[in-house]
Amino acid sequence: MRNGNGNGTGTRGHDLASLRRLNTTVVLRALHRRSPQTLAELAAGTGLSRPTVESAVEELTAHGWAGEAEREDGERAPGRPARRFRFRVEAGRVVGADIGLHKMVLLIADLGGTVLAAHREDIDPELSGAQRLALLRDGLEVFLDAHSVRRDDILARCVGVPGVVDSGGTITSHVIPEWSGVDMGRLLADGEPGHTLVENDVNLAVLAERWQGAATLAGDVVCVLTGHRVACSLTIGGRLHRGRRGGAGELGLLPLLGMSTAQEALNWQGARRTGESEVAALARAADSGDPRALAAVADFADRISPGIAALALAVDPELVVLTGGATPLGGHLVPLIEERLRPLTLHVPRIALSTLGEQGVAIGAVRKALDQVESDLLADSAP
């Protein structure tokens, strides 16, 4: 229906609703970027009028995305002091998971990225692909129930797996052959609220290093996952480079480079203390100067250095981060790799050890899940 001037009132109403939605999203972005803020600060930062900002904050508060901030003493600001509003990080949860051959790590985090709960368990490397998937599903259910997390509060979950993952979530895995060709994202999303994402584990490891680890100030980074297998990933200009089909950096698949058999060098037959891992025992022996241990570490460095050199020549990174199970050997590995790179590369990049431990991949999964939530919340069409 048209008014007397021939203007479509329905169209105008739609335009006004779209404008309100856009203004609300602008305010949400501002609060997400910096909290808390007063209405005056939000108006100045967004360029919106104070009444528009106030209306947007009321809507965001009603939907649970914003709330009034408390004073530092824990009391609400009374009467005259300007009210301050914040993005409510507790409005939802994300889950990050890492499941490979030997372990499973699960994390729950709020929308600010703070890890609220963590779980780790060893996995029988002989489990089939179906058994491993069932273990992940059941483990997630038990983990969420143990921490009283409602399924509707999970806005996104991301799972790190060993294997090339294409943009649709389908895996090509040489580590767990039964998972090749499997749309893991669809299987895990079945009946679950929120987004379900699947990503290659070493890709998540480099995201974690860029977010909270050794690469926070670096843009061009190569991450080398070491341990039971060796794999690589990279960021260029601070952004994960996945390649056309998700296989960028997978030099471990090229036998000529030696990465595919590097883990054999870490098969330590020396004495182990109760509960001590093979790599930890090897590191302890190397620290004590055991010639056999030092030779094993040198052999490992020999095997992984050509692949690192190939990436160094292709990308010219400012930083190489070593992560994964072999990081206890880092004090010996770093100088050995630097020495081996000198005759192979134009420039030897800085080499650093990850400090994120066994949670590195799962932390990267949390980051990717948060990116998805933020993309949804902060899109122009967000309510």
Residue, then its C-alpha position, 0 to 999 in steps of 0.5 A: m500500500r502507498n501513501g498519498n505521496g506515492n511512497g511505499t510505507g512498507t519499503r520505508g519501514h523496512d529501510l528504518a528497521s535495517l538502519r536500526r539494525l545497522n546502528t545496533t551492530v555499530v554499537l555492538r562492535a564498539l563495545h566488543r572492541r573496548s569495554p566498558q564505555t559510557l553512552a557519551e563515549l559510544a556516541a563519540g566513537t561511533g559518530l551516532s547520536r546519543p539517543t540512537v546509541e541509547s536505543a541500541v544499548e537498550e536493545l543489546t541489553a534486552h538480547g543479553w549482549a550488553g550489560e551495565a558495568e559495575r564499579e571497581d569496588g563491585e557496586r553499581a554506579p549510583g545516580r549521577p555518575a555516567r553509566r558504563f556498558r560492556f560487552r557480555v562475554e558470558a553471553g555465550r560459550v565456544v568449544g575448542a577441541d584437539i583430537g589426534l592419534h595419541k591424545m584429546v584436549l577439550l576447552i570451554a571458553d567465554l566470548g572474551g577468549t578466557v578458558l573456563a574449563a579444560h580436559r585432556e586424556d590419552i588415546d589408544p593410537e590403534l583406535s579406528g576412525a569410527q571409534r575415535l569419532a565416537l570418543l570425541r562425541d562422547g567426551l564432549e558430552v561428558f565434558l559439557d555436562a561436568h561443567s553445567v554448560r547448556r547446549d544452547d549457550i554453545l555458539a560455535r565449536c571447532v575441532g582440530v584434526p590431523g589431515v588436510v581439511d578443505s573449505g567445506g570441512t571434508i578431511t584428507s587424512h594420511v594419519i587416520p585413513e578412515w577419516s579421508g573423504v569424511d565431512m567431519g563438520r557435518l557429522l559433528a554438527d548433527g543436531e547441535p546448536g551453533h556452528t561446527l568447524v573443523e580445521n587442520d591441527v597445525n593450522l590451528a597451532v599457528l593461529a594460537e601462536r599468533w593469538q597468545g603464543a610466541a608469534t603475537l608480534a609477527g606477521d609472516v610465521v612458519c609453525v612446525l608441529t613436532g612429535h609423533r608426526v611433523a607438519c607445517s603451517l604458515t601465516i602471511g601478513g598475519r593471516l592463515h594461509r590455507g591454500r586453494r584446497g587447505g594443503a598449504g605447508e604440508l611438506g611432511l607429505l614429501p618423502l624427499l624432505g625427510m619430515s615424514t620419518a623424522q619422528e623415528a629419531l625420537n624413539w628413545q630406548g634409554a631409561r624412563r622414570t615412572g610416568e615419564s614420556e619418551v620425549a621427556a626422558l630423551a630431553r632429560a638424557a640430552d640435558s645430562g650430556d648423554p651422547r646417544a641422546l644428543a645424537a638422537v636430537a641431532d638426527f631429528a634436527d637433520r630430518i626436519s631442517p630441509g623442510i623448514a629451509a624449503l618454507a623459509l625460501a618460499v615464504d621468507p618468514e620473520l619467525v619459525v615457531l616449534t610446537g608440539g610434543a618435541t618442544p622439551l628438546g627445544g633448548h638443543l633443537v633451536p641451535l642445531i636447526e639454526e646451524r643447518l639452515r645457514p647453508l640452505t637459506l638466504h636468511v636464517p629466520r628467528i626460531a622460537l619455542s611455543t609456550l602453549g604446551e599441549q593445549g596449543v591446537a585446542i587454543g587455536a580451535v577456540r580462536k577460530a570458533l571465536d572468529q566465527v561468532e564475532s563474524d556472526l555478531l558483528a556482521d552488518s545484518a546482526p540484530 
